């Protein structure tokens, strides 16, 4: 029996889900880096990332300093403060998801 033609993502139909990060050389380098991370180092890296997020998001002096009524692009600086914190938290969640997907830790 002849095997089925591969799909556009390079997998054979019926062979299970495609493995993540198989596209290009940068993705393969990221996957090798993610797999080489020890659990302790992964915890330290992302633990410090999220601790920094929590510190910056919950520290009132930082908010008060950013609460200046000055405008950046017509929008108050305090609004940009919340946009930046949200973007940093989102980037951390996405980065941790990508690392755990490359390591095969996602169920």
Backbone as CSV, one residue per row, in Angstrom:
resi,resn,N_x,N_y,N_z,CA_x,CA_y,CA_z,C_x,C_y,C_z
1,UNK,0.842,-1.178,0.000,0.000,0.000,0.000,0.886,1.240,0.000
2,UNK,0.526,2.217,-0.804,1.326,3.440,-0.898,0.952,4.418,0.203
3,UNK,1.959,5.086,0.785,1.637,6.089,1.805,0.941,7.286,1.186
4,UNK,0.127,7.947,1.978,-0.604,9.129,1.507,0.351,10.283,1.266
5,UNK,-0.060,11.177,0.365,0.752,12.356,0.093,0.791,13.251,1.324
6,UNK,1.943,13.867,1.596,2.014,14.762,2.753,1.152,16.007,2.556
7,UNK,0.681,16.537,3.656,-0.109,17.772,3.635,0.836,18.956,3.503
8,UNK,0.294,20.176,3.306,1.171,21.348,3.153,2.099,21.594,4.341
9,UNK,1.719,21.138,5.552,2.602,21.380,6.697,3.669,20.298,6.844
10,UNK,3.732,19.339,5.886,4.796,18.355,5.883,4.474,17.077,6.627
11,UNK,3.263,16.911,7.131,2.899,15.701,7.854,2.126,14.767,6.933
12,UNK,2.111,13.526,7.289,1.355,12.540,6.539,-0.016,12.386,7.192
13,UNK,-1.092,12.372,6.415,-2.418,12.216,7.010,-2.499,10.931,7.826
14,UNK,-3.106,11.026,9.006,-3.239,9.882,9.884,-2.008,9.626,10.748
15,UNK,-0.991,10.463,10.643,0.238,10.254,11.404,0.221,10.991,12.726
16,UNK,-0.919,11.528,13.131,-0.992,12.252,14.386,-0.816,13.739,14.171
17,UNK,-0.881,14.512,15.259,-0.757,15.965,15.117,0.667,16.365,14.744
18,UNK,0.808,17.469,14.005,2.155,17.915,13.648,2.899,18.408,14.879
19,UNK,4.188,18.182,14.896,5.003,18.678,15.991,5.153,20.182,15.847
20,UNK,5.155,20.927,16.962,5.305,22.381,16.866,6.729,22.768,16.470
21,UNK,6.864,23.940,15.910,8.158,24.547,15.603,8.965,23.753,14.589
22,UNK,8.341,23.341,13.492,9.079,22.642,12.453,9.285,23.503,11.216
23,UNK,8.945,24.755,11.268,8.923,25.565,10.050,10.301,25.975,9.560
24,UNK,11.024,26.818,10.291,12.265,27.347,9.761,13.427,27.170,10.716
25,UNK,14.611,27.650,10.317,15.795,27.472,11.159,15.698,28.223,12.492
26,UNK,15.049,29.394,12.497,14.903,30.138,13.749,14.000,29.377,14.715
27,UNK,12.936,28.788,14.198,12.032,28.000,15.038,12.743,26.766,15.576
28,UNK,13.560,26.133,14.764,14.303,24.958,15.244,15.322,25.355,16.315
29,UNK,15.975,26.503,16.146,16.923,26.961,17.174,16.204,27.267,18.466
30,UNK,15.008,27.903,18.383,14.224,28.179,19.576,13.829,26.877,20.264
31,UNK,13.389,25.884,19.486,12.977,24.601,20.070,14.161,23.924,20.759
32,UNK,15.350,23.966,20.139,16.534,23.372,20.791,16.850,24.089,22.088
33,UNK,16.746,25.424,22.090,17.000,26.195,23.314,15.983,25.848,24.386
34,UNK,14.704,25.747,24.003,13.648,25.462,24.968,13.806,24.074,25.574
35,UNK,14.179,23.106,24.755,14.349,21.747,25.256,15.577,21.665,26.157
36,UNK,16.598,22.455,25.871,17.825,22.422,26.677,17.662,23.105,28.033
37,UNK,16.612,23.900,28.208,16.390,24.552,29.505,16.095,23.505,30.569
38,UNK,16.785,23.609,31.684,16.454,22.718,32.793,15.166,23.228,33.442
39,UNK,14.428,22.360,34.115,13.205,22.824,34.779,13.490,23.941,35.788
40,UNK,14.610,23.862,36.458,14.974,24.902,37.435,15.232,26.246,36.752
41,UNK,15.955,26.196,35.649,16.265,27.437,34.921,15.012,28.029,34.290
42,UNK,14.111,27.154,33.772,12.843,27.629,33.210,12.018,28.315,34.300
43,UNK,11.959,27.707,35.468,11.221,28.288,36.578,11.826,29.631,36.977
44,UNK,13.154,29.716,37.043,13.812,30.972,37.419,13.564,32.063,36.377
45,UNK,13.662,31.713,35.109,13.478,32.695,34.040,12.062,33.247,34.043
46,UNK,11.074,32.370,33.994,9.695,32.841,33.914,9.169,33.295,35.267
47,UNK,9.698,32.743,36.345,9.322,33.234,37.669,9.749,34.675,37.871
48,UNK,10.972,35.001,37.454,11.430,36.386,37.579,10.680,37.304,36.615
49,UNK,10.347,36.796,35.417,9.567,37.588,34.450,8.225,37.981,35.059
50,UNK,7.495,36.990,35.625,6.171,37.270,36.175,6.255,38.025,37.494
51,UNK,7.334,37.837,38.256,7.517,38.634,39.476,7.717,40.104,39.116
52,UNK,8.489,40.362,38.074,8.673,41.737,37.604,7.338,42.318,37.140
53,UNK,6.551,41.512,36.421,5.224,41.971,35.992,4.369,42.356,37.191
54,UNK,4.340,41.495,38.194,3.538,41.772,39.388,4.017,42.990,40.131
55,UNK,5.333,43.137,40.251,5.899,44.292,40.952,5.545,45.593,40.238
56,UNK,5.718,45.622,38.938,5.447,46.842,38.177,3.944,47.138,38.137
57,UNK,3.127,46.073,38.014,1.677,46.294,37.912,1.069,46.720,39.241
58,UNK,1.642,46.278,40.358,1.028,46.541,41.649,1.722,47.617,42.474
59,UNK,2.819,48.149,41.975,3.560,49.153,42.736,2.945,50.535,42.500
60,UNK,2.238,51.093,43.486,1.612,52.399,43.294,2.589,53.535,42.968
61,UNK,3.808,53.563,43.514,4.691,54.677,43.141,4.979,54.737,41.645
62,UNK,5.071,53.580,41.010,5.307,53.579,39.565,4.089,54.161,38.853
63,UNK,2.906,53.760,39.298,1.681,54.291,38.691,1.573,55.794,38.929
64,UNK,1.900,56.241,40.154,1.812,57.667,40.447,2.790,58.457,39.590
65,UNK,3.977,57.900,39.369,4.951,58.587,38.519,4.453,58.653,37.079
66,UNK,3.761,57.602,36.665,3.225,57.586,35.302,1.889,58.317,35.213
67,UNK,1.343,58.751,36.335,0.048,59.418,36.346,0.117,60.881,35.963
68,UNK,1.226,61.310,35.464,1.385,62.681,35.005,0.367,62.952,33.890
69,UNK,-0.274,64.107,33.908,-1.284,64.365,32.880,-0.707,64.614,31.492
70,UNK,0.606,64.465,31.342,1.210,64.686,30.025,0.635,63.693,29.017
71,UNK,0.587,64.130,27.784,0.025,63.294,26.730,1.129,62.771,25.827
72,UNK,1.022,61.514,25.444,1.905,60.910,24.453,0.999,60.498,23.300
73,UNK,1.103,61.158,22.219,0.252,60.846,21.068,-1.214,61.141,21.340
74,UNK,-1.494,62.105,22.196,-2.865,62.475,22.501,-3.520,61.607,23.560
75,UNK,-2.756,60.677,24.136,-3.296,59.762,25.149,-2.501,59.962,26.439
76,UNK,-3.183,60.006,27.607,-2.461,60.202,28.875,-1.415,59.108,29.116
77,UNK,-0.315,59.477,29.746,0.781,58.562,30.003,0.343,57.388,30.881
78,UNK,-0.590,57.608,31.798,-1.045,56.515,32.653,-1.729,55.413,31.835
79,UNK,-2.370,55.779,30.741,-2.985,54.782,29.869,-1.915,53.933,29.197
80,UNK,-0.839,54.570,28.725,0.277,53.835,28.119,0.928,52.888,29.121
81,UNK,0.937,53.298,30.397,1.482,52.462,31.473,0.728,51.131,31.512
82,UNK,-0.604,51.178,31.498,-1.384,49.952,31.558,-1.267,49.143,30.265
83,UNK,-1.154,49.812,29.140,-0.961,49.106,27.869,0.380,48.371,27.894
84,UNK,1.436,49.005,28.374,2.763,48.378,28.423,2.775,47.185,29.376
85,UNK,2.134,47.320,30.530,2.095,46.197,31.470,1.314,45.032,30.864
86,UNK,0.190,45.318,30.258,-0.600,44.267,29.621,0.164,43.557,28.515
87,UNK,0.909,44.322,27.727,1.701,43.728,26.645,2.814,42.846,27.209
88,UNK,3.447,43.288,28.305,4.542,42.507,28.897,4.022,41.216,29.515
89,UNK,2.886,41.273,30.193,2.286,40.064,30.766,1.876,39.112,29.643
90,UNK,1.264,39.639,28.588,0.846,38.805,27.463,2.043,38.157,26.784
91,UNK,3.115,38.905,26.609,4.324,38.345,26.001,4.898,37.226,26.864
92,UNK,4.850,37.384,28.178,5.343,36.335,29.071,4.522,35.067,28.979
93,UNK,3.209,35.202,28.919,2.333,34.027,28.812,2.570,33.323,27.474
94,UNK,2.682,34.087,26.395,2.913,33.494,25.078,4.277,32.826,25.022
95,UNK,5.305,33.457,25.587,6.643,32.869,25.595,6.666,31.568,26.395
96,UNK,6.014,31.564,27.559,5.971,30.338,28.361,5.204,29.249,27.631
97,UNK,4.125,29.592,26.957,3.373,28.599,26.179,4.256,28.014,25.078
98,UNK,4.993,28.864,24.374,5.852,28.377,23.289,6.954,27.468,23.814
99,UNK,7.556,27.821,24.944,8.602,26.986,25.538,8.012,25.648,25.954
100,UNK,6.872,25.652,26.616,6.282,24.403,27.065,5.792,23.555,25.885
101,UNK,5.319,24.182,24.817,4.926,23.428,23.625,6.136,22.780,22.973
102,UNK,7.255,23.495,22.906,8.463,22.932,22.313,9.003,21.780,23.153
103,UNK,8.804,21.843,24.459,9.281,20.786,25.348,8.309,19.619,25.436
104,UNK,7.114,19.760,24.837,6.121,18.701,24.876,5.393,18.613,26.192
105,UNK,5.308,19.730,26.934,4.667,19.734,28.237,3.223,20.182,28.192
106,UNK,2.705,20.483,27.011,1.320,20.922,26.869,0.468,19.671,26.646
107,UNK,-0.606,19.564,27.420,-1.514,18.415,27.262,-2.539,18.677,26.209
